[in-house]
Amino acid sequence: MAGAAVSNEGLAAWLRRFPLWRAGPRDAQPLVIGNRRIYVLPTRFGLFIGIALAVLNLGSLNYNNNAALLLGFLVISLCNNALIGGHLALLGLQLRSQTPQPVFAGQMLSLTVLVSQRAIQTRHYVISHGPCETGFMLGAEPLGATISIPTEKRGYLLIDRIRIATLHPLGLARAWCTLNLQEDVMVYPIPQGRDLNAYFATADMGSGRQSRQQTEQPHHLREYRSGDSRKQIAWKASARAGNLQVREYEHGNADELLLDWHRLSHLDYEARISQLCLWVLQAEQRQRRYALSIPGMRLASGSGAEHQRRCLEALALLPHV
């Protein structure tokens, strides 16, 4: 059975490579499940019950046993009502997905879907993305179901569609509906390597009066940009101009770091990316201004959440080798 499950997952992954087998265009949200979006098929237990009923009815016809025939048709009607009940359990459900937050490769990506229904009955549902699934009980109050999706590689992770299913009411059939997301979620590289301070110990702040004077000579004033340090703001000039003015230095701030790809020639390709990712996080945590130089791109010196995001995305989108 385990081998069959693995082969089915491999087949699904292979089919997703071809556009004709993909989920299609993104669904408008919130999605209210209608009749044409619901599929119902018997479970293994339902197939067993169907075969047993077929044998029962054939035996009853062969031996002209009216009581057994009555029992067989009564159970068939109950099974038919169970199929309709599964369909109705999904009909009218409202689904709305929340945009997942970026994670680092190797971490679990949390995808939350808000589910609500018009009925007041409490029913059990399963929401899944590929082999990842989670079950929940839904009553009259809306509920957020979270799927944990493993991540392995940096870059964009495509969440093409999710499925919500139920075995309500007797477990004889599975009713399901798919929500087409077609959403790309950013996965950052794995942050690992040497500590920032240990590597840049020789490139720390300059010493000596002459060095300090050279780095503290303002070259000109410019308007404030997001990520600029508060120490660079010229408050008197800002009051005269009516907006925030920032001092631009001739030789840059001595507290700035250059995270340079070419200084890591002793590491292999992915190790360089992981090392730079770690340094970006540490520089931001220690409130240091930093620039990032990678093949084909150089991000100017800055700091703040937006600057960190741009640096991490640039590292995550480097080509795979």
ZALO-627748 format. One line per field, with one value per residue (C-alpha): residue in one letter; x, y, z. Coordinates in pm, 1 decimal. Layout:
BEGIN
r	A  ...
u	X  ...
v	Y  ...
w	Z  ...
This chain:
BEGIN
r	M  A  G  A  A  V  S  N  E  G  L  A  A  W  L  R  R  F  P  L  W  R  A  G  P  R  D  A  Q  P  L  V  I  G  N  R  R  I  Y  V  L  P  T  R  F  G  L  F  I  G  I  A  L  A  V  L  N  L  G  S  L  N  Y  N  N  N  A  A  L  L  L  G  F  L  V  I  S  L  C  N  N  A  L  I  G  G  H  L  A  L  L  G  L  Q  L  R  S  Q  T  P  Q  P  V  F  A  G  Q  M  L  S  L  T  V  L  V  S  Q  R  A  I  Q  T  R  H  Y  V  I  S  H  G  P  C  E  T  G  F  M  L  G  A  E  P  L  G  A  T  I  S  I  P  T  E  K  R  G  Y  L  L  I  D  R  I  R  I  A  T  L  H  P  L  G  L  A  R  A  W  C  T  L  N  L  Q  E  D  V  M  V  Y  P  I  P  Q  G  R  D  L  N  A  Y  F  A  T  A  D  M  G  S  G  R  Q  S  R  Q  Q  T  E  Q  P  H  H  L  R  E  Y  R  S  G  D  S  R  K  Q  I  A  W  K  A  S  A  R  A  G  N  L  Q  V  R  E  Y  E  H  G  N  A  D  E  L  L  L  D  W  H  R  L  S  H  L  D  Y  E  A  R  I  S  Q  L  C  L  W  V  L  Q  A  E  Q  R  Q  R  R  Y  A  L  S  I  P  G  M  R  L  A  S  G  S  G  A  E  H  Q  R  R  C  L  E  A  L  A  L  L  P  H  V
u	0.0  286.6  440.0  109.8  81.4  433.0  367.0  43.6  225.2  497.8  237.0  64.4  395.3  474.7  134.1  171.9  461.4  225.5  -3.3  -303.5  -308.1  -274.1  -547.8  -635.2  -682.1  -690.4  -1031.3  -1184.7  -1203.8  -1397.5  -1506.9  -1860.0  -1879.2  -2155.5  -2300.9  -2057.9  -1749.2  -1836.6  -1722.4  -1839.2  -1684.3  -1725.1  -1458.4  -1317.3  -1571.0  -1844.8  -1730.7  -1734.5  -2090.5  -2193.0  -2051.9  -2218.7  -2553.9  -2516.9  -2451.3  -2743.1  -2986.5  -2870.4  -2909.4  -3251.4  -3367.3  -3230.5  -3414.6  -3720.9  -3662.4  -3877.3  -3766.5  -3399.9  -3486.7  -3667.6  -3366.9  -3129.7  -3326.2  -3371.5  -2994.0  -2940.9  -3172.1  -2978.1  -2651.8  -2798.8  -2902.5  -2547.6  -2410.7  -2651.2  -2559.1  -2189.9  -2271.5  -2484.5  -2211.3  -1988.6  -2256.3  -2244.4  -1913.4  -1713.0  -1333.9  -1080.2  -704.0  -458.5  -128.3  146.1  449.4  791.4  993.8  1346.8  1418.3  1366.5  1096.4  726.1  514.8  183.0  -109.7  -431.2  -774.1  -1078.1  -1383.1  -1741.2  -2083.6  -2444.9  -2561.5  -2545.1  -2452.5  -2102.5  -1921.9  -1574.1  -1367.9  -1017.2  -826.7  -511.8  -239.8  -80.7  18.9  -13.3  -351.2  -526.4  -868.1  -1105.1  -1459.4  -1665.9  -1975.2  -2169.5  -1865.1  -1600.7  -1275.6  -919.4  -764.9  -385.1  -190.8  180.3  369.4  736.5  988.7  1311.7  1446.8  1489.6  1296.8  927.9  706.9  392.4  74.4  -145.9  -459.0  -594.3  -870.8  -1142.1  -1315.8  -1557.6  -1674.5  -1998.4  -2229.5  -2150.8  -1805.9  -1941.6  -1828.7  -1579.7  -1709.2  -1449.5  -1392.0  -1070.4  -973.6  -735.7  -483.2  -198.6  5.0  384.7  529.7  887.5  1122.6  1446.9  1779.9  1897.6  2089.5  2408.3  2783.0  3034.0  2934.3  2923.1  3150.0  3411.5  3445.7  3432.3  3651.9  3915.3  3653.5  3498.6  3470.3  3776.9  4009.4  4213.1  4116.1  4206.8  3993.1  3698.9  3725.9  3734.5  3421.4  3223.2  3250.9  2902.8  2906.4  2551.0  2195.1  1922.5  1564.2  1503.0  1453.0  1309.5  1589.3  1811.5  1959.6  1821.0  2179.6  2210.8  1907.8  1995.6  1729.2  1800.4  1804.5  1488.2  1310.8  1404.6  1308.0  984.9  1075.7  1335.8  1687.2  1965.1  2341.0  2521.3  2884.7  3184.4  3321.3  3004.2  2926.7  3204.7  2940.1  2842.9  2922.3  2964.7  2837.2  3032.9  2980.8  3335.4  3493.0  3351.1  3539.8  3645.9  3281.0  3070.2  2769.9  2488.7  2716.3  2784.7  2412.7  2350.8  2640.7  2520.9  2168.3  2295.8  2496.0  2193.8  1993.5  2274.2  2349.1  1982.6  1959.5  2264.1  2133.6  2423.5  2387.8  2491.2  2513.9  2485.9  2689.6  2593.8  2640.0  2444.9  2317.1  2435.2  2195.1  2291.9  2362.4  2061.7  1882.6  1532.8  1274.5  1223.8  1597.2  1630.6  1342.5  1498.2  1833.9  1680.2  1467.0  1769.3  1957.5  1658.9  1613.1  1972.6  1979.8  2008.9  2315.4
v	0.0  237.9  174.2  252.4  580.2  682.0  598.0  800.7  1104.1  1067.2  1048.6  1362.0  1550.2  1437.3  1546.6  1893.6  1962.7  1981.1  2286.9  2078.4  1894.3  2198.2  2352.3  2629.6  3002.3  3139.8  3132.7  3456.0  3469.0  3411.0  3097.3  2980.6  2612.0  2543.3  2225.0  2209.9  2223.7  1916.2  1562.8  1247.7  900.0  593.1  505.5  154.8  96.9  221.0  -13.9  -305.4  -217.2  -191.7  -536.1  -683.0  -533.2  -665.2  -1018.5  -985.3  -879.0  -1146.7  -1414.6  -1280.6  -1292.7  -1642.8  -1774.3  -1547.3  -1405.0  -1093.4  -994.4  -996.9  -797.4  -540.2  -513.5  -476.1  -195.9  -23.9  -19.1  101.1  395.5  480.3  468.7  694.8  944.2  930.0  1029.8  1322.6  1417.2  1434.8  1662.2  1889.0  1903.4  2091.1  2290.7  2655.3  2641.8  2963.4  2942.4  3222.9  3166.5  3393.4  3483.6  3274.5  3446.2  3367.9  3102.0  2966.5  2644.6  2345.2  2515.5  2437.1  2681.4  2760.1  2805.4  2916.7  2887.1  3051.8  2823.8  2915.7  2762.5  2864.6  2550.0  2508.0  2137.4  2043.9  1835.6  1698.3  1815.6  1754.7  2023.0  1923.4  2027.8  1723.5  1478.8  1749.3  1760.2  1864.3  1777.0  2007.6  2028.7  2311.6  2445.3  2767.2  2985.9  3044.6  2858.3  2895.9  2564.9  2565.6  2328.8  2279.7  2238.6  2131.1  2336.7  2201.7  2446.1  2823.0  3031.4  3037.4  2753.1  2712.7  2633.0  2543.7  2423.2  2292.3  2040.1  2030.2  1696.1  1522.8  1166.8  1295.0  1133.7  756.6  736.2  555.2  824.9  1107.2  1444.2  1705.5  2040.9  2211.3  2576.8  2697.7  2928.0  2952.0  3139.5  3166.7  3182.3  3296.8  3049.7  3205.8  3017.8  2827.6  3072.3  2900.7  2958.9  3167.2  3444.4  3796.5  3956.2  3682.8  3731.6  4112.8  4168.8  4342.1  4551.4  4701.6  5073.2  5279.5  5401.5  5718.9  6084.1  6125.4  5828.6  5959.6  6303.3  6159.6  5950.5  6218.3  6492.0  6540.5  6568.3  6694.2  6667.4  6459.1  6363.2  6089.3  5736.2  5435.0  5250.7  5554.8  5579.8  5843.0  5952.8  6082.5  6313.4  6682.7  6820.2  7192.5  7159.7  6949.8  7221.3  7483.8  7265.1  7134.4  6767.8  6526.3  6582.7  6324.2  6381.7  6197.5  6122.1  6124.7  5786.3  5635.7  5547.1  5357.6  5130.3  4994.2  4641.4  4504.9  4148.9  4047.6  3724.4  3730.5  3730.5  3378.7  3205.9  2930.6  2813.7  2632.4  2791.6  2708.1  2756.2  3114.3  3183.1  3037.5  3235.9  3565.8  3491.2  3442.6  3767.1  3962.6  3843.0  3911.9  4257.2  4350.9  4210.7  4413.4  4728.4  4759.2  4914.4  4674.6  4640.9  4314.4  4225.9  3909.0  3800.6  4034.3  4259.0  4500.2  4631.3  4967.4  5006.0  5023.1  4869.4  4793.3  4525.7  4627.2  4624.5  4284.8  4148.0  4268.1  4111.3  3777.1  3764.1  3840.7  3551.3  3317.1  3387.7  3322.1  3051.4  2691.0  2503.8
w	0.0  81.2  -259.2  -429.1  -237.4  -338.4  -702.0  -699.5  -555.2  -817.1  -1093.3  -962.3  -951.2  -1306.1  -1435.5  -1278.0  -1512.5  -1808.5  -1846.4  -1960.6  -1627.9  -1406.1  -1198.8  -1441.6  -1376.9  -1025.3  -859.0  -742.4  -365.1  -156.4  -341.2  -269.4  -362.9  -614.5  -759.8  -1052.3  -826.9  -616.7  -701.7  -523.5  -545.3  -321.4  -68.4  -24.4  249.2  16.9  -260.6  -15.8  90.1  -277.4  -359.3  -49.8  -149.4  -504.0  -371.2  -128.4  -399.0  -645.5  -378.7  -283.8  -646.3  -689.3  -381.8  -416.6  -69.1  -57.5  293.1  189.6  -123.7  90.3  321.0  26.3  -136.5  199.0  253.2  -106.1  -43.3  272.1  75.9  -191.1  76.3  214.9  -127.7  -141.6  217.3  125.4  -167.5  50.5  317.2  71.5  -108.5  -4.5  180.9  151.3  115.7  138.0  148.9  329.5  164.4  329.1  478.1  323.6  503.5  485.8  299.4  526.2  732.2  715.7  516.1  688.1  450.3  624.1  463.6  620.5  592.3  676.5  610.3  624.6  803.0  1180.7  1184.0  1296.1  1032.8  983.9  685.4  554.1  367.0  177.3  -63.0  -223.2  54.6  324.3  493.4  812.8  952.6  1139.8  1272.5  1126.7  1295.8  1267.3  1337.2  1064.2  1116.1  988.4  880.0  847.3  621.3  693.3  364.1  370.0  172.1  28.2  -230.5  -232.3  -482.5  -561.2  -436.4  -646.7  -456.2  -749.0  -571.6  -243.2  -183.1  78.1  128.7  362.8  435.7  587.9  687.4  679.6  521.2  214.3  -30.2  -44.3  -162.8  -254.0  -418.3  -531.1  -488.1  -758.9  -594.9  -849.4  -588.9  -577.8  -227.5  -166.9  1.5  125.1  130.1  435.4  661.5  772.8  781.8  978.4  1217.0  1074.9  1335.6  1307.7  931.6  926.9  1231.4  1016.7  837.4  1150.1  1218.3  1130.5  1407.5  1446.7  1430.2  1063.8  956.7  1156.0  999.5  646.7  696.2  873.8  609.3  461.1  84.7  28.9  157.9  1.8  87.3  340.5  202.2  383.3  562.0  626.9  974.2  1210.8  1282.7  923.9  944.8  933.7  1165.2  1115.9  737.3  756.3  954.0  695.0  395.8  545.4  485.3  616.5  480.1  513.5  507.3  227.1  318.6  87.9  187.7  326.5  685.0  859.5  1006.4  663.0  544.2  196.0  169.8  -136.5  -329.8  -466.0  -117.9  -65.5  -346.1  -104.6  -75.4  -332.4  -502.7  -259.3  44.0  -68.7  -90.2  256.5  404.4  256.6  376.6  732.3  716.5  594.4  893.8  1139.5  998.5  1025.7  1376.9  1485.3  1312.3  1071.3  727.0  455.3  79.4  -112.5  -421.4  -610.2  -973.5  -1200.3  -920.6  -653.6  -391.3  -243.4  124.1  349.4  644.0  760.3  688.6  324.5  249.8  415.8  209.7  -116.4  -26.6  74.7  -240.4  -458.2  -297.3  -324.1  -696.9  -797.7  -1068.9  -958.5  -1080.1
